[in-house]
Amino acid sequence: MLYVLGIVLFALGIASAVAWHELGHYSTAKYFGVRVPEFMVGWGRTLFSRRVGETEFGLKLIPIGGYIRMVGMLPPRAGETHGRSRKSGPFQGLVESVRSESALIWRPGDETREFWTRAPWKRITVMAAGPVMNLILAVVLIGISLICVGVPASTMTVGAVSRCVLPTPTDGRPAPLDCPPGAPLTPAAAAGLRAGDIVLSLNGVRYTGWDEFRRAVRTITGTVPLAVQREGRQVTLTVTPVPNTVARLDGKPGYERAAFLGFSTTVEYQGQTPGFVAQQLGQYISLTGTSLVALPGRVPELFRQAFLGEKRQLDTPISVVGVSRIGGEVLGQDSPVRSKLALLLNLLAGVNLSMFLINLLPLPPFDGGHIMAAVWEGIRRRLARLRGRRDPGPVDLAKLMPVAYAVGLVFICYSLLVVVADVVNPVILS
C-alpha cells in the first residue's frame, strides 16, 4: 500500500513541478501584457478545464509535461500579402503549417498583445522564467531536506558493542553473524563498554565529534584510558585497540589495516546551515549537468538493459516512470520516516534540476532555443543601429521548426528507450 502511495505522491510531485514551471512562463507573460489563452498540465485529451478570465486552465490525460499557449509566439512573414502561394517542399510546408496553427488563436485586439512584439529582453525573461522556477523549487526542496529534515550523522553515544573480533571479508562473501569458537573479545567488549555510554575522551584527549574520534582510534597503540558518561556519571575504562581490516576513511572503496575497538554509535539527523545547502546545491547542479552531457553516450548501455537484460546500475538514466517507481520503493522501505522524507525530497529536487538544465538547452523546442533566438535578435538589432542600417526585424522561429521537430523526435525516442528499460528492467535500490 505504501509502495503504491509513494508512486502516486511522486507522480503528483512531478506534475506539480511541471505546473510550477509553466506558472513562471504564464506570470511573466501576463506581466508583460501578452495574452495567454491556455495553461495546461499534461498532454492528450483534456480531462478537466476551467476558464478564468481570458485563460483556460486544464489537466490532460497524460500527466507528463505541460504548456502554455501565448498569442503571437511566431512573427508574421515579411511582406506577405493575402493569398500568396506557399512554396513547395516538406520543410517549407512544415514551417507554414506551424505558422498557420499559431495564427488560429489570434483575435482582434491582439495586435498589441503578441509575444513576438515584445523587446528581446522581455521574451528572454518569459522563456527563462520556467526553468528558473524549477531551480527555485529545487533550492527549496534541498533546503527543507538539509535544514529541516537534516542528514544522518553518528553521535558519541554507543549504539551497539561487538562481542568478538572478526576480520572484514575482502572476497565479497558476507561476514559471519555469530562469533566462531575461540574468537577473541573486541577491545570494547573486554573493557566493559555498554550500549548507551557516551564517549568523552580517549587517552586523555576529549572528543565531541565522531569523525574526529574514529580517526584518532585508528592511530592508537597500546593500552589507553577511555572515559565515558554512564547514567549521569563519568566512568573510565581501559581499552587495548587491536589491528583489524576496516573500511577506508577517505570514502574510496576498499579496506585498510588500522586499530579497532569494536563498537558502533547511534545515528541522529542533524540540520545543516544555509552555507552547506549552497555547497550541496552546486554539487547537485554539477553532477546533474555532467549526467545530461553523458546521456547520448549511454544509448548502447540502455539498449542492452532494455532488451538484453543487462543489470541496471544506480547511476543509469531513468525516466519519470522509473523515478515514480523509486519514490514508491522509498516510501515502502522499512526505514525511519526522516530517511524516507529526505530521499523523496532529494529525488524531487533532482527532477527539478534536470528540468532546469534540459530546458536551457539552446535548441528548439526547448526554452533555451527561444532564448537564443531573442539574444541573437537583440544582437543583430544593436549591430544594425551601430552601422546605421534599418532594423532587420524579428528572428523568424517558424523557420527553425524542422530543427525543433528533429530534436523533439530524438528526445522522444530516447525517452521511450528509458521508459522501456524502467518497465522491463527497473532500477532496484536494495
N, C-alpha and C positions, 0 to 999 in steps of 0.2 A: 504493500500500500504506500509506504514511504517512497519507494522507488518510482512509482507512477506519479505521486505527488511532486517529486523532485523534477521529473521531466516536464510536467505541466507548468510548474512555477518557473523553471528556467526558460521554457519557451515563451512564457508571458514576459519574462525579463528581457528577452531578445526583442520581442515585439515592442516593448516599451522603449528600448534603446533606439529602434527604428523611428518610432513616433517622436521621440526627443530630437533625433537628427532632423527630421522633416520640420519640426517646430522651429529650429534655427533658421531654415530657409524661409518658412512662412512668415515668421515675425519680422525679419529684416526686410523681406519683400514688401510687406504691408507698410512698414515704417517708411520705405522709400516711395510709397504710392503706387506700387504695382498691384494690379488686380489678380487675385488668386482664386479661381473658380473651384478648384478641387484640392482636397487634402486626404490622401488615402494611405492606410497601413495595410500592406499585403498586396497580392496580385490575384487576377482571375475574377470570378463572379463576385459582385458586391453582396455581402451578407446583411449589412446594416449601413444606413447613411442618414444624415440629417443636415439640413441646410441651416446654417447660422449666418445671417447677414447675406453676403454675396458668395460665401464659400460653402461647398458641400463636404462635410466630414464623413468618412466612412471606414468600414473594416471589410476587407475582402477575404475570399475563401482560403487562399494560401498565405499563411501569416509569415511570409519571408519577404523582406524588402518593403518598399513603400515609395511614395512620390507625392509631390505637389505639382499642380499644373498652373503655370503662370502665363498670363497673356503676353504675346509678343516675345517668346523665347528666341524666335528666329526673325531676322530683319527681312524686309521685302526685297525683291530682286531690283537691282539698279536699272532705272529707265524703262521698266516694264509697262506696256500698255495692255489694256484688256483684250483678250482673245489671242494673245501671242502664242504661237505654236511651241510645243515643248520639243526639245532636241531628243533625238533617238539615243539609244544606248542604255544598258541596265543601270549604270551608276547615275546618269542624269535622271532617269526615271525615278530612282530611289530618292534623289535629292528633291525632286519636285513633289513626290507623294508626301514626304515628311513636311515640306513647307505648306502643302495644302491642308494636312492634318492640323498643323499649328494654327492655321487661319480659321479653322472651324469654330473655335471658341471666341473669336473676335466679335465684338458687337459695337454699335455706335456709342461713342463716348470713351472708347479705349485708346483714342489717339494719344492722349497724354498719360496713359497708364501702362504702356507696353514696356516690357523688361529691357528690350534692346535699346530703347531711347535713354536709358539711364547712363550716367557717366561711368566709365570703366571701373573706377574705384568702388562705386556703389554695387555694380554687378559682382565684383570680386568679393565684396563683403557678404552679399547674399549667398553666393555659392560656397564661400569658406565657412559660413555660419553653421552649416550642417555638421561637417567634420569637427569643428571646434566644440560644438555641443557634446559630441561623443567624447572628446578629450576631457571636457569639464566633468562629465559623468564618470569617466574612468578615474579622475583625480578624487572625486567624492567617494567612490566605492573603495579605492585603495586606502584613502584616509580613514574611512569607517573601519576597514579591516585592520589596519595597523594601529590606529589610535584608540578606537573604542573596543574592538574585539581583542586586539593585541596579538603577539606572536608567542608561541610556546618557548619557555626558557627554563633551564634547570635551576633549582634553588639550592640552598645549602642544607636543606632538610633531607635526611636519609630516607629513601623510599623502600629499599629492599637490600638485604645483605646476602651475598652469595655464600653458600656453605663450603664449597671446595674450589680449588684452582683447576680450571680446565683450559687447555690451550685453544685459542680461537682457530677453527678449521680454516685452512687456506686452499683446500682442494675442492671447494664447492659443496661438500657434504654438510648437513646440519650438525650443530653441536649437540652432544648428548644432553638429555633433560635431567638425568639423575647422576649423582656423584658415584663413580665406579669405586669398588672396594680399594681401600688404601690411598685414595686421593687425599692430598693434604688440605687442611683448612685454609681458607683465604685469610690474609692478614687481618682483614676487618672482622671476620668471624672469630678468629683466635684472640683478638683484642677485646671482644665483647661489645662491639658496636651494634646498636639496635635501630630498627625502623623507628622514625620519629625523632631521633637525635638531630640536633642542629650543629653542624660543624663550625667551630670557631677559629681554631688555629692548628697548624701543623709545624712541628719542630720549632715552636715559639713564634712563628710568623702568622699573624691574623689575616684571614681572607674573607672578603664579602661577596665575591663573585665566583661562580662555579668554574668558568673557563680559566680564570687565573689559578684556581686551586688545582684543577686537574693537570695543568701544565707543570705545576710545582711537584705534584706527586710523582710524575714520570722521571724526575731527576733525583729523587730522594734515595739515599743508600743507608743501610744500617738501621738500627732501631731508634725510633724517634717518638716524642710525645704527640698525641692527638687530643686536643681539647674540644669537648662537645658540650652543648647545653641539653640537659636531660631533666624533664619535669621541673623546670624552673631553676635548676642549679647547675653549676659547672662541674663536669667530670673530666678528668684527664686519663686517657687510655694510652697504652704503649703498643705501637704497631711496628712491624718489620716488613716493609714492602718487598715483594719478590718480583723477579723479571718474568714477563709473560708476553705472548703475542697479542697485541691490541690494535684496534683501528687507528689509522693515521689521524693526526690532529689538524692537518692542513686542508682537510676536505677532499683530498685526492683519494681515489680508490686504492685499496691495498692495506697492508698491515705493517707494523714495525715492532721491534723489541723495546720494551720500556718497563719501568717499575709499575706495580699493580697492587691495589688494595682489595678490590672485590666488593664494591657496593655501588648502588645507583641512587640517584636523588629523585625527589618528586619534581613534577613539572607544573608550572603556573603560567598563565597567559599574562604578558606584561605589555601595557600600552606604550607606544613609541612616540617620538617627538615629530613635529611637522618637518624638521630638517631631515629626519630619517625617511619620512614619506616622500619628500622631494628626491632624495637619493634613489630610493626604490623605484619611483616613477621613471626616472631617467634610465635605469637599468631595464625596466619593463619595455619602454619605448625602443631602446636599442635592440633588445632581444626580439621584439615583435618585428621591427624593421628588417633585421637580419634574416628572420624566418621567411618573411614575404619575398625578399630578394632570392632566397634559395628555392622558392616554390617551383619554378619551371624545371629545375634540375631534379626534382623528386618525382616527376611523372613516371619514369620506369619503375621506381620503387612502389608507387601507389598502384600501378598496373599489376605488379606481382602480388601485392597484398589483396587487391580486389578479386583477381581471377586465378591466382596460383597458390593462394593460401599462405603466403609468407607472413610471419608474425608481425603484428603492428607494434611499433615502439611508442613510448610515451611522447616523444617529440615529433611524431608524424603529423602531417596536416590533417585536420579534422573539419567537418562541415558543421552547420547549425544542428543537423540531426545528431551528429556524434557528440557535440558539446551538450546538447539537451540530455542525451542518454547518460553522459558522465555526471551531469547535475543530478539525475535520478540515482545513480550509483552512490554519489557522495551522500545524499540525504538518507539513503538506505543503509549506510555503513553503521556498524556498532562502534561508534566513537563519540567523544564529547560533543555537545551541541556547539560549543565555541569553535571546535575544529571544523565541523561541517559548515558553519556560517562563514568562517574565514575562507574556506575553499570555494564556496559558492560565490562570494563577493569577488574573489580574485579571478575566478573564471569569467564572470560577467564583465569585470574590468578589462580582461584580455580581449573579449569580444568587442568592446567599445574602442580599445586601442587599435584593433585590426580595422574596424570601420573607419576610424580617423585616418589611418595611413593609406588604406586602399583608395578611399575617396579623394585623396590628394594626388593620386597618380595623374600626371599631366597628359592624359589621353581621354578623348571622348569614349564612352558616355559618362565617365566619372566626373565628379565636381571639379577635379583638377584640370580637366580638359576645357571647361568653361572659363576657369580662372586664367589659364594660359592664353586663351583667345582674347580675353579682356585685357590682359597685360600687354599682349602684342598690339592690340588696337590702340591702347594708350601710348605705347612707344612710337608707333608709326604716325600717330596724330601729332605728337610732340616734334618728331623729326620733320614732318611736313611744315609745321609752323616755323621752325628754325630755318628752313630752306625757302620760306616764303611761298610755299605751294598750297593749293587748296586742300581742304580736309578730305582724306581718302575714304571716309565713311566707315561704317561698322564692318567688322570681320564677319563674313557670312558663314556661320556654323553649319548651315544646312549642307554646304559642300563637304563637310567632314563626316557626314552621316555614313558613307561607306566604311570609313575607318571605325566609326562608333559601332557599326554592326559587326565588323570583323573582330574587334576587341571584345564585344559582348558575346559573340559566338564562342571565342576561345575561353572566356571566363565561364560561360555556362557549361561547356564541355568539361573543363577542369573541375567545376563544382559537382557535376554529375558523377565523375570518376571518384571523387572523395566521398560522395554520398553512398555510392555502391560499396566502397570499401568499409564505410561505417556501418552499413547494414549487414553485409555478409561476413565481415571480419572486424568487429568493433575493437576499439582500444579498451583494454581492461586495466583499471587502476591497481587492482590487487591480484 
